[in-house]
Amino acid sequence: GGGGAGLTTSTIGNGGGGGAGGLRTSYGSTSGGGASTESSLPLSLSNNYTVTVGSGGSGGVVGGSASTNGQDSVFSTITSIGGGRGASYNNPTGSSPNTGGSGGGGAYSVNTGAAGTANQGFAGGNSYDSGYDYTGGGGGGASQAGDNGTATKGGDGGDGVAVSITGSSVTYAGGGGGSNGNNQNTSSDVGAGGAGGGGIGAGGNNPAGIGTANTGGGGGGAGNNGTSGSAVPDADGGNGGSGVVILRYP
């Protein structure tokens, strides 16, 4: 499952995007980052196998709990690690981004995105803060790291990986976009969700997007809601999407 995204608890705060769930496209592992692409897994028709589909992590809730990692998806000896949560601004119950299949994005006061897990995903992007400019880092995806936030835009979530195991190409495990904490009101000011189910970051009147179910996409980071100079209410982070387990005969 994808990681939940960070929230904001201040009129100048921001949240990092949730990392995508890890992606294992076959049995085995490879060196370096990204999804593994190994040979098939031998199975016995006389054995029973338990399949676990991991749920997406929860987004941070204003006045409540911090965001959480997504749960692992498991089949036999293959485990895809749940996505790492995005960082939150000033969350008293824990604000740092977490490592997961892919790492969550950074936020104000915890700027550095978390690392991903080798053979499953990549790191989250760093946040940006200078003066009154605050943007969140994008969550990592299965094929690339999340982008860093800039002075004017939240970081985009890292893209996932296209897999054709179902007979048609479907992209899985995209990271969530980082938020814009500058009271911006257009979609171009916030981080886009990575291809593969990542949710869009929040900013201005745009709510945080949720990760797409059964893709392992990360949730979008929460930002301010309103216009510059107004009383800006707090916003929750987006939930991560649930994972998926797909089997086929070779």
C-alpha positions in Angstrom: 0.0 0.0 0.0 1.1 3.6 -0.6 2.1 5.9 2.2 -0.1 8.5 3.8 0.8 12.1 3.2 1.8 14.8 5.7 -0.5 17.5 7.0 -0.1 21.2 7.8 -0.9 22.7 11.2 -0.1 26.3 10.4 -1.1 29.0 8.0 2.4 28.8 6.6 2.8 25.0 6.9 3.1 22.3 4.3 3.1 18.5 4.0 5.3 16.1 2.1 3.9 13.6 -0.3 3.5 9.9 0.7 5.9 7.4 -0.8 4.6 4.7 -3.1 4.4 1.1 -2.0 7.3 -1.1 -3.1 7.0 -2.9 -6.4 8.1 -6.4 -6.9 7.4 -7.5 -10.5 8.7 -11.0 -10.1 10.6 -13.3 -7.8 14.1 -12.4 -6.6 15.9 -9.1 -6.4 18.5 -7.0 -8.2 21.2 -4.7 -7.0 20.5 -1.0 -6.9 17.1 0.8 -6.6 13.8 0.3 -8.3 11.6 -2.7 -8.9 13.0 -6.1 -9.3 12.7 -7.9 -12.6 13.7 -11.5 -12.0 12.6 -15.0 -13.1 9.3 -16.6 -12.1 8.5 -18.1 -8.7 8.0 -21.9 -8.7 4.8 -22.9 -6.9 3.3 -26.3 -5.9 -0.3 -27.1 -6.6 -0.4 -29.1 -3.4 0.4 -26.1 -1.2 -1.9 -23.3 0.1 -0.5 -19.8 -0.2 -1.7 -16.8 1.8 -2.1 -13.5 -0.1 -1.9 -10.2 1.8 -3.0 -7.0 0.1 -1.6 -4.1 2.0 -3.9 -1.2 2.8 -2.8 2.4 2.1 -1.4 4.5 4.9 -3.5 7.2 6.5 -2.9 10.9 5.8 -2.1 13.1 8.7 -5.2 14.5 10.4 -5.3 18.0 11.8 -5.7 17.9 15.5 -5.2 14.1 15.4 -2.7 11.5 14.4 0.3 11.8 12.1 0.4 10.1 8.8 1.3 6.4 8.6 3.2 4.0 6.4 1.2 1.8 4.0 1.0 -1.9 4.8 3.1 -4.6 3.1 1.6 -6.7 0.3 2.8 -10.3 0.5 2.6 -13.5 -1.6 4.7 -16.5 -0.5 8.3 -15.3 -0.2 7.7 -12.1 -2.1 7.1 -8.9 0.0 6.4 -5.4 -1.4 7.0 -3.0 1.4 4.4 -0.4 2.2 5.1 3.2 1.2 6.7 5.6 3.7 4.6 8.4 5.2 5.2 12.0 4.2 6.5 14.5 6.7 4.2 16.9 8.5 4.7 20.5 9.7 4.7 20.8 13.5 2.9 17.6 14.1 3.3 16.8 17.8 2.9 13.0 17.4 5.8 12.7 14.9 6.6 14.7 11.8 9.6 13.0 10.0 9.1 11.3 6.7 9.5 7.5 6.8 11.4 5.0 4.7 9.2 2.4 3.0 9.1 0.7 -0.3 9.6 4.3 -1.5 10.3 7.2 0.9 8.0 10.0 2.0 8.7 13.6 1.0 10.0 16.2 3.4 8.2 19.2 4.9 9.0 22.4 6.7 11.3 21.7 9.7 12.0 18.2 8.5 13.3 19.1 5.0 15.0 15.9 3.8 12.9 13.2 2.2 13.2 9.7 3.4 15.1 6.9 1.6 13.4 4.2 -0.4 14.3 0.4 -0.2 16.7 -1.1 -2.7 14.9 -3.2 -5.4 11.5 -1.7 -4.5 11.5 2.1 -4.8 13.2 5.5 -4.4 13.6 8.3 -2.0 11.2 11.2 -1.4 12.1 14.7 -2.4 13.2 17.5 -0.1 11.0 20.4 1.0 11.7 24.1 0.5 11.4 26.8 3.0 12.7 30.3 2.9 11.0 33.3 4.4 7.3 32.7 3.8 7.8 30.2 0.9 7.0 26.7 2.0 6.5 23.7 -0.3 6.6 20.0 0.4 8.8 17.4 -1.3 7.2 14.7 -3.6 7.0 11.1 -2.4 9.3 8.6 -4.1 8.0 6.2 -6.8 9.0 2.8 -8.0 11.1 4.1 -10.9 12.4 7.5 -9.7 12.8 9.7 -6.7 10.3 12.4 -5.7 11.1 15.9 -6.9 12.3 18.6 -4.4 9.9 21.4 -3.6 10.8 24.9 -5.0 10.0 28.5 -4.0 6.8 28.3 -6.0 5.8 24.7 -6.4 5.5 21.5 -4.5 7.7 18.6 -5.6 6.2 16.1 -8.1 5.8 12.5 -6.9 8.2 10.0 -8.5 6.8 7.9 -11.3 6.0 4.2 -10.9 6.7 1.3 -13.2 4.5 0.1 -16.1 3.8 -3.7 -15.9 2.0 -5.8 -18.5 1.3 -8.9 -16.4 -2.5 -8.5 -16.8 -2.1 -8.4 -20.6 -2.2 -4.7 -20.9 0.2 -2.1 -19.6 -0.7 -0.6 -16.2 1.5 1.7 -14.2 1.8 1.1 -10.4 3.5 2.6 -7.4 3.7 6.4 -8.1 4.6 8.8 -5.3 2.3 11.5 -3.9 2.8 15.1 -4.8 4.1 17.7 -2.4 2.0 20.6 -1.2 2.3 24.3 -1.7 2.1 26.3 1.6 1.9 29.7 -0.1 -1.8 30.0 -0.5 -1.6 29.4 -4.2 -4.9 28.5 -6.0 -4.0 26.8 -9.2 -3.1 23.2 -9.9 0.2 24.2 -11.4 1.5 25.4 -8.0 1.3 22.0 -6.3 3.2 18.8 -6.9 1.7 16.3 -9.4 1.1 12.7 -8.3 3.6 10.3 -9.9 2.3 8.1 -12.7 1.0 5.0 -11.1 -1.7 6.2 -8.7 0.0 9.0 -6.8 -2.3 11.7 -5.4 -1.8 15.4 -6.2 -0.5 17.8 -3.6 -2.7 20.4 -2.0 -2.5 24.1 -2.1 -4.9 27.0 -2.0 -8.4 25.7 -2.7 -7.1 22.3 -3.9 -7.5 19.4 -1.5 -4.8 16.8 -1.1 -5.4 13.9 -3.5 -5.6 10.3 -2.4 -3.5 7.4 -3.8 -5.4 5.3 -6.3 -6.7 2.0 -4.9 -4.9 -1.2 -5.9 -1.9 0.6 -7.3 0.2 1.3 -4.2 0.2 5.1 -5.0 1.2 7.5 -2.3 -1.2 10.3 -1.0 -0.7 14.0 -1.8 0.7 16.3 0.9 -1.7 18.8 2.6 -1.3 22.6 2.1 -3.1 25.7 3.0 -6.7 26.3 1.9 -7.7 29.8 1.0 -6.2 32.9 -0.5 -3.2 35.0 0.6 -4.0 37.3 3.6 -7.1 35.3 4.6 -7.7 33.1 7.6 -6.4 29.8 6.3 -7.9 26.6 7.8 -5.7 23.6 8.3 -5.9 20.7 5.9 -5.5 16.9 6.1 -3.0 14.9 4.1 -4.2 12.4 1.5 -4.4 8.6 2.2 -2.3 6.2 0.3 -3.8 3.7 -2.2 -4.0 0.0 -1.3 -1.6 -2.4 -2.9 -2.3 -5.3 -5.3 -1.1 -8.8 -5.8 -1.3 -10.2 -9.4 -0.5 -13.8 -10.4 -0.3 -15.4 -13.8 1.0 -18.6 -15.3 4.3 -18.3 -17.2 
